[in-house]
Amino acid sequence: MATGGGWAPARSVERHGAPRGGGGTRSKSVAPCPRRPSPSPARSRPAPDNGGSADSCRVRVAIRLRPKNSEDLAYGSDFDSCVELQPESKRLKLKKNNWICESYKFDEVFSENASQKRVYEVVAKPVVESVLEGYNGTVMAYGQTGTGKTYTVGRLGKDDPSERGIMVRALEHILSSMSFETDRVAISYLQLYLESVQDLLDPEKTNIPIVEDAKTGEISLPGASIVEIKDLEHVFHLLQIGEANRHAANTKMNTESSRSHAILIIHLQRSSRIKEENSSLSNDTHDIFPDDLPLVLKSKLLIVDLAGSERIDKSGSEGHMIEEAKFINLSLTSLGKCINALAENSPHIPTRDSKLTRILRDSFGGTARTSLVVTIGPSSRHYSETSSTIMFGQRAMKVVNTIKLKEEVDYETLYKKVEREVDQLTSEMERQQKLMKNEKMQLDKKLKESEGSFHDLRMTSNIRIENLEKEKCQLESAVKTLMRDLEEERGQNNLLSEQIAELEKLVNENKQQQQLENLSRMKIFTDTTKEHEKEMEELLRQLQEERRCSSSLKDRMSVLQQELCDAQSSTQLQESMAHELEKKLTKVTEEFTSQEVIYEELKSTQEKVQQEMLHRQGLEDQILRLKWSTSDICAEESKTSYGMVRSGSGLGNAAFVSKSGKIREALSGQRGTISKIFEEVGLPNVLALLKSEDLDVQIHAVKVVANLAAEDINQERIVEEGGLDALLSLLETSENTTIHRVTAGAVANLAMNGSNQGVIMNKGGARLLANVASKTEDPQTLRLVAGAIANLCGNEKLHLMLKRDGGIKALLGMVRSGHAEVIAQIARGIANFAKCESRVISQGHRKGRSLLIEDGVLTWMVANSTRFSHSTTRHIELAFCHLAQNEDNTCDIIASGGIKELLRISRESPRDDARNLAKMALDSNPAFLREVQ
């Protein structure tokens, strides 16, 4: 028994087959695993259709019903047939009982009377013809033990040709279709027994290894016998040897139960030219290869007789047979998992779980044309096994293979032709070398001329460089002069800032004096005073905007004048309200003339109103003086511009810090005034005004609550009295931008208290804030909403709720405003979130990727880490460094280009804590170190 040496793998040309026709429905199309390209050129050719079916590349599945045996007949009517065949419609009905029935469709349905010849022609013949055309193929039998798999596939039928199975008929078909002068055919006959590959033709060869080609991905079995065959008698002899060496046993369900999987591998080698003449393949072959190029087609046919699945309690297996059944069931289970994964289009196919699935890797989801015959029994005693077998066939029908044609060049013939061409090319090359030598001499002359021109050009360039250096020196001196001028202008700006701070202090003192005089229990008068404060704050804000935009001083001056007109109109409105108040006081006086004490109080109130009118007049005079002072400042700043930074940014100069301190003192005085009003009016009355139908009343009431919430002592009381519920209700129901802005500020103040943060989240505060952020474009409203969410980000217990309610997405979505203050709050919130999350992960309370990465925050930080102010950049750097401490974020940071950002922070960040965190992340993470290297 010889091993065929001519079957060693060689470089090949693969042509991908594609199904023809447009009809048919497939569950999915599965391409083979990616492989390295073959050294030889590849070309495409459609697969033979074999009948014109649109499912020619799909795994085709036929089902065969075994006739009732003596055991089925012995049970009689107690276990009637659970299978009803409908061959005309190619359907099968599986009856669980008299009420439940399921129908399945297959490519072919064979009744118990179907002949072996018809089974071969329908199941195996199309695959054999495809193998003769040069494509790989597989025919496999699957089913429960005792249902006729071996009879269908491996029956020899030497005495009765009608009994022959698929193996014998396939070899007979192949031998009759081949020319032994140019073609060759050989077989290997193996069994998979106890997860060990054994040679049935040479029993001494056991535990044959399974090798996968690293380039092409093809599976081979080195060491297995490959026997070349010439006639059918030789085939019978080899198959009889294999059957004699195959393991079988007697069980309750089958007297000759196969205890191993039998695999017959048929190797074919045919001349491609002869094949193309016989089969009339497409003309695109000649587009790549000349007509006289000798090509060889190599293909392989696998005929697999699987051992049957069995249950120990039914088969009665004992001792060593139990071990055999375990390995059989394990390999069939692995095959089922692969079929399921392919049918469900899973990214991972577990082919390495079993040697059976490794050998059949090309048969399911690979490049072979595959046909499967599923065998079942009729008895309802085995309903569960029959149902499982049918479902296996149904899932296998969803697997699609991409078949390929494999051609190899006959290099011996090609070598002689190439040798003649090399001689011709050698003589041509010598002639070309002579021509090149002449051309080289000419090029040397041109090179000398070019070197002379280059020397002249270098001299000219040196002169130009000297001139440019002189111009550079002149420009540097001019820049130094401009820098000195700029420093002088900055000194003037500082003096102007001090003067402006004094003016603001005077305005704030007037405001505080006015607030102290407005202690009244009448709501309308209180609201009027607050409206006046709002107008003054608006005027100060417009004045700051005037300083930041010095390039448009005239336009901002007109805005200031407009604000002055608004203040005057507001004063007139307050006068009219005062007149109305006097009318109401008069009415009250008439109703209570008998109470002299009440009359005296009303009279004192009238006197206070008059005093208020005097104070308003003084305030108007102060505003006029402020206007004149601003005009003088604008005249001095006509040639330069400067900006003022909000308190808390950490970038202001000494004069601005002094001014900020004075502003804070003024705000403290204002809050003190509001607190006194609050003590007299009472929190319940203030909260009741939040539900007023008058919009102005609502706005002023929210402002009072917001100012009260800025003090720690008032926060818990506001929540206990229902103030938080009222504020959240306004966020949800009101459509007014001012209400949204002021309410968001109040919620932000309440969120500074840790005990209130959980209450805000439980009442849906984050969801309402996110809803407001998605509807408004007002930068001040967005700034306060971002500040509120940023405060909530500082509590690690609320992170999951904050993500669920859309808080993180809303925070990142507010970047669209482009406003510096909004983005500063966003960066602060991200930094709070990342810091708290890093702390929780380092303590072992949570694992996994950061919630920020899932919402796209990492990508935004990498792209914008250096675009904003120093304080905003500092927050982004700290957040990024905290994210880098979590090893589960490593892949995302590397994929987003964050390694470069970590390196920049570790070297250039002005803050020591950010630099240290970045260095710690880089040094402690091996993946980061590899990327840096």
C-alpha positions, 0 to 999 in steps of 0.5 A: 500500500503506497503513499502517493507522493504526487499529491503534495501541495503546490502553489495554486491559482484559485478562482472564486465561484459565485452562484448564478441566477437571481431567485432563492432565499438565503439566511446569510452569506458566509465567506471563508476566513481571510487568507494570504494571497497565493503567489500565483495570479488569481482570477474569478470564475462562476461555479457550475450551476448543476441544474440552475438552482439559485442556492448552488453555493448554499449547503444543500440538505436532504432528509431520509426516513428509515423504514420501521424495523422490528423494534418499532413494530414491536411497540405497536400503536403505543408509539405511532409514527411521529413523522409525516412526509410530503415529498411533492412539496419537499416538506416534513411534518413532525408530530409531537402529539395529536394536537401539536405539529411542526412543518419543515422544508428541505431541499429534498425529502426521501421516503422509506422507499427511496432507492440508493440510486436516487439518493446518490443522484439528488444528494451526491451527484451534483457535488461529484460533478462539481469536484470533477470541474475542479472544486472541493466538495463534501457529502456527509450523513448525520443522524441518530444512531440506528437511522441508516447513515452507514447504509446510505453512505458506506454500503458496498453492495458488491453483490447487489449494485442497487444497494451501493452507497454514496462512497462506491457510486461516487468513485464509480462516477469519478473513474468513468469520467476521467482519462488515466493518461492525463488525470489521476485519482487517489483516496485516503480512508480515515476514522476519528475515534476517541478524538484521535485520527486513525488510518483505516487503510494502515491501522498502525498509523494512529493519532495523525496530526491535523495541519493548517497551511499558514498561507492558504488556510487549507487543512491537511493530514500529513502521514495519512495513506494516499492510495492511487486507484485505477478500477472499481475492484481496487476501490472495493478492496480498499473500502473492505479493508477500511470497514474491517478496521473501523470500530463498531459495537452492538447496542440496544438501538443498533446491532452494528453501531459505528463507534467512530466518524469515518472520512473518505477523502478522494484526491483528483488531479486533472488537466485544465486544458482538456477540462476546459475543452470538455466543459466549455468554461468561460473565456476569461481564462485566456485573459490572464494565461496564454493558450499554451500555458499548461494548467492542472486542476486539483480538487478534493471530495470528502465523504463523511459517515458520522457516528450517531448521537445516542443517549446512554439510557436508550442505547444501553452502553456500558464500560468502554462504550460509554467513553466512546459515546461521550467522545462521539457526542462531544464532537457532534456537539462541537459540530452543532455549535459551528453550524449555529455560529455560521447560521447566526453570522457569529464573528467567532466560529469555534472550529478548534473545539474538536478535531472533527470540526477542524477537518470539516472546516472547509465544508461549512462556511469554507470553499467546498460545495457541501451536501448533507443527508439527514437520517431519521427514524419514524418512531415517536419514542425518539421524538426528541432525537428526531427533532434535534436532528431536523433542527440541525439540518434546518440550521445547516441550510442557512450556511453559505460556502464560497466555492473556489477553483484551484489551478496550478501551473505545470512548471516543467513545460513552462521552464523550457519556454522561459529558458528560451525567452531568457536567452533572447532577453540576455542578448537584448540586454547586452545591446541595451547596455551599449546604448546606456553606456553612450547615454551615460557619457552624455549625462556626465557632460550635462552633470558638469554643466549643472554643477557649474550652474548650481555653484552660481545659484548657491552664491546668489542664495547666500547673498539673499540669506544675508539680506533676510537676516538683516531684515529679521533683525530690523523686525525684531527691534520693531517687535520689541518697541511694540512690546514696550508700547503694549506694556505701557498701555497695559499699565493705563488699563490697570489704572482704568480698571481701578477707577471702574472698580470704584464706580462699581463699588459706589453703585453697589453701595447705593444698591445696598442702601436702597435694599435696606430701605425696602423692608416692607411686608407688601409684595408689590413694593418688594418686587419693584425693588428687585426689578430695579436691582435686576436693571442695575445688574444688567447695566453692569454686565453690559458695561463689562461686555463694553470693556471686553469688546473695545473694537466696537466701543461705539456700538457698546456705548449705544447699548449702554445708552439703551440700558439707561433708557430701560432703567429710566422707563423702569423708574417710570414704571416704579413711579406708576406702581408707587402711585398705585400703591398710594391708591391702595393705601388710601383705599385701605385707610378709608376701610380702616379709619377707625384704627389709628395705628394702622393709619400711622403705619400707612402714612410712614409707608407713604413717606418711605415711598417718597424716600424711595423716589428720592433715592431713584433720582439719586441713582439716575444721577449716578448712572449719568456720572457712570456714563460720562466716566465710561465715555472718558474711558472709551476715549483713552482706550481707542487704540487698544483692547482688553478683556475682563475675566470672570471671578474664579478663572484664576487668570486676572491681574492684581487690580481685577482681584481687588475689584472681584473682592469688592464685587463679592462684598457687594453680593454678600451685602445684597444677599444679606438684604435678601435674607432680612426680607426673607425673615420678615416675609417667610419662606412659605410665602416666597415659595408660594409666589413660584406658582404665581400666574404673573411671570414677573412675580415668578421670576423675582421669586425664583431669584430670591430662592436662588440667592437664598440657596447660595447660603448653606444654612438655607439649602436644606430648609428650602428642600424641606419646604418643597422649594426643590419640587417647585423649581423642578416643576418650573423647569418642566412646565415653563417655556420662558428662557428667563425662568429656565436660566434663573431656575437652573441657577437655583438648582445649581446652588442647591446641588452644591450640598451633598445631601441635596444631590441625591434628592435632585437626581431621584426627582428627575432633576438631571433629566429636566436639566438635559431637556432644557439644555437641548431646547435653548441656545441662550449661553447664560442659561446653558452656563447655569445648566452646565454648572448644575450638572457639573455639581452633580458629577462630583458625587460618584454614587449618582454617576449611573443615574446621571448617565441614564438620565442623559446628563453626560450627553447633555453636558457634551451637547452644550459644546455647540454654543461655543461660549467660553463660560459654558465650555468652562463649566462643561470641562469642570463637570467632566473633571469632577466625573473622571476624578470621582470615577477614578477614585471608585475604580481604584478602591475596587468598587467598580470595574470596566470602561469609563461611562464618559468614553461610552458617550464620546467625551474622550474623543472631544477631549483629545481634539480640544484639549488646548483650544480653550482658556488655561482654566478650561484646559486644566480641567480637561487635562485632569479629566484625561489623566484620571481616565488614563489611570483605568486600564480598561480605558487603554484601548480607547485612549490608544485608538483616539490618539490619546498617547500624544496628549498624555506625553504633552501633559507630562511635559508641558502642563503648567500644573504639577498634579496634572504632570504627575498623573500623566507620568504615572499613567504612562509608567504604570501601563505597559500598553502605553509604554509600547506605544511611546516606544 
